[in-house]
Amino acid sequence: AQSHVLWPEIDRITAEQLHYARQGVGEGVWELFAEDGEMRMYKREEEVNGLVVDPLKAVHTVKGVTGFEMCHYFFSPDYRLDWETTIEQMKVLEKVSDDTMIFLQIHKRVWPASQRDALFWSHLRQVPDSRDPDAQNIWIVCNHSTEHHSAPEKSNGKYIREKSNGKYIRVFLTVALVCQTMIEPPKNGAQITRDDLTCKITYCSVVNPGGWAPASVLRAVYKREYPKFLKKFTHYVYDQCKNKPIRF
Ligand SMILES: O=S(=O)(CCO)c1ccc(-c2ccc(C3CCCC3)c([C@H]3C[C@H]3c3ccccn3)c2)cc1
């Protein structure tokens, strides 16, 4: 992917998102708005030009899977429709490399707002941990809005296009899923099993709705959809992996 025109941006945004994901939620600005078992979901209330763009940060711990497995199922287009319940259609516009793709997703309509689509590059990468050089166990998937010749977003200078070629307001998003594998080595030197694995997840998301939608509606949708999404996704990955050999 190093040769692709997007590579400098992919490299920069992915590094920025890794740093951002690692910042704690301790500092007072984050508001805890959902808890479910090990999952803690935080948000900040922010508006850009009157549009709700509340940044979200979720932390979660899932036993029995590796960080690679969690990121693999999040990145791969083959499984997305199994766990993403808010999209109607998904298309890979370009396969930049084995670890980088460009997606176009049409999201289900959130009444009374107009229907949205999302066009973004998605990049999967293993991250050497600067603090712990032999921790080869951190993986990240970063999704960030981009343009693409095959899905122009503009016509008459606005973000609205005619229904014929998909009249959707285009959201602008930056998302990062950072997963670290923790291994509790078995006492008796036995082989590692899934019972010895824990995956520590940080999920960060900023979605700009791209066009007006009532703040109260968006905040209610985010409050409902994000916990549901992360719970469904992590359970899906556990179920997909539980009877398969471990992939680090
Ligand atoms: O993590 S990902 O990269 C996974 C790949 O799909 C991701 C997650 C979320 C979105 C997204 C896009 C649009 C909306 C809204 C904005 C106005 C109307 C639709 C929302 C709001 C609805 C909330 C939501 C939260 C979580 C999951 C889905 N829906 C979320 C896009 C990508």
The ligand as a Tripos MOL2 file, in Angstrom:
@<TRIPOS>MOLECULE
LIG
   32    36     1     0     0
SMALL
NO_CHARGES

@<TRIPOS>ATOM
      1 O1        -17.2440    1.5270   13.1090 O.2       1 LIG1
      2 S1        -17.5980    1.6310   11.7080 S.O2      1 LIG1
      3 O2        -16.5830    2.0820   10.8030 O.2       1 LIG1
      4 C1        -18.1200    0.0090   11.2380 C.3       1 LIG1
      5 C2        -18.3360   -0.1170    9.7870 C.3       1 LIG1
      6 O3        -19.6820    0.1650    9.5100 O.3       1 LIG1
      7 C3        -18.9420    2.7360   11.5910 C.ar      1 LIG1
      8 C4        -19.7210    2.9700   12.7080 C.ar      1 LIG1
      9 C5        -20.7890    3.8520   12.6450 C.ar      1 LIG1
     10 C6        -21.0830    4.5240   11.4540 C.ar      1 LIG1
     11 C7        -22.2410    5.4510   11.4120 C.ar      1 LIG1
     12 C8        -22.6130    6.0930   10.2370 C.ar      1 LIG1
     13 C9        -23.7220    6.9300   10.2440 C.ar      1 LIG1
     14 C10       -24.4640    7.1400   11.4170 C.ar      1 LIG1
     15 C11       -25.6720    8.0800   11.4690 C.3       1 LIG1
     16 C12       -25.3080    9.5460   11.3340 C.3       1 LIG1
     17 C13       -26.6310   10.2030   10.9120 C.3       1 LIG1
     18 C14       -27.5830    9.0770   10.5070 C.3       1 LIG1
     19 C15       -26.7610    7.7790   10.4740 C.3       1 LIG1
     20 C16       -24.0770    6.4920   12.5790 C.ar      1 LIG1
     21 C17       -24.8870    6.6180   13.7940 C.3       1 LIG1
     22 C18       -26.2240    5.9110   13.7740 C.3       1 LIG1
     23 C19       -25.1930    5.5680   14.7340 C.3       1 LIG1
     24 C20       -24.5380    4.2540   14.6920 C.ar      1 LIG1
     25 C21       -23.7020    3.8840   15.6990 C.ar      1 LIG1
     26 C22       -23.1070    2.6500   15.6340 C.ar      1 LIG1
     27 C23       -23.3470    1.8350   14.5580 C.ar      1 LIG1
     28 C24       -24.1600    2.2740   13.5590 C.ar      1 LIG1
     29 N1        -24.7870    3.4790   13.6300 N.ar      1 LIG1
     30 C25       -22.9550    5.6620   12.5830 C.ar      1 LIG1
     31 C26       -20.2940    4.2740   10.3380 C.ar      1 LIG1
     32 C27       -19.2200    3.3880   10.4110 C.ar      1 LIG1
@<TRIPOS>BOND
     1     1     2 2
     2     2     3 2
     3     2     4 1
     4     2     7 1
     5     4     5 1
     6     5     6 1
     7     7     8 ar
     8     7    32 ar
     9     8     9 ar
    10     9    10 ar
    11    10    11 1
    12    10    31 ar
    13    11    12 ar
    14    11    30 ar
    15    12    13 ar
    16    13    14 ar
    17    14    15 1
    18    14    20 ar
    19    15    16 1
    20    15    19 1
    21    16    17 1
    22    17    18 1
    23    18    19 1
    24    20    21 1
    25    20    30 ar
    26    21    22 1
    27    21    23 1
    28    22    23 1
    29    23    24 1
    30    24    25 ar
    31    24    29 ar
    32    25    26 ar
    33    26    27 ar
    34    27    28 ar
    35    28    29 ar
    36    31    32 ar
@<TRIPOS>SUBSTRUCTURE
     1 LIG1         1 GROUP 0 **** ****
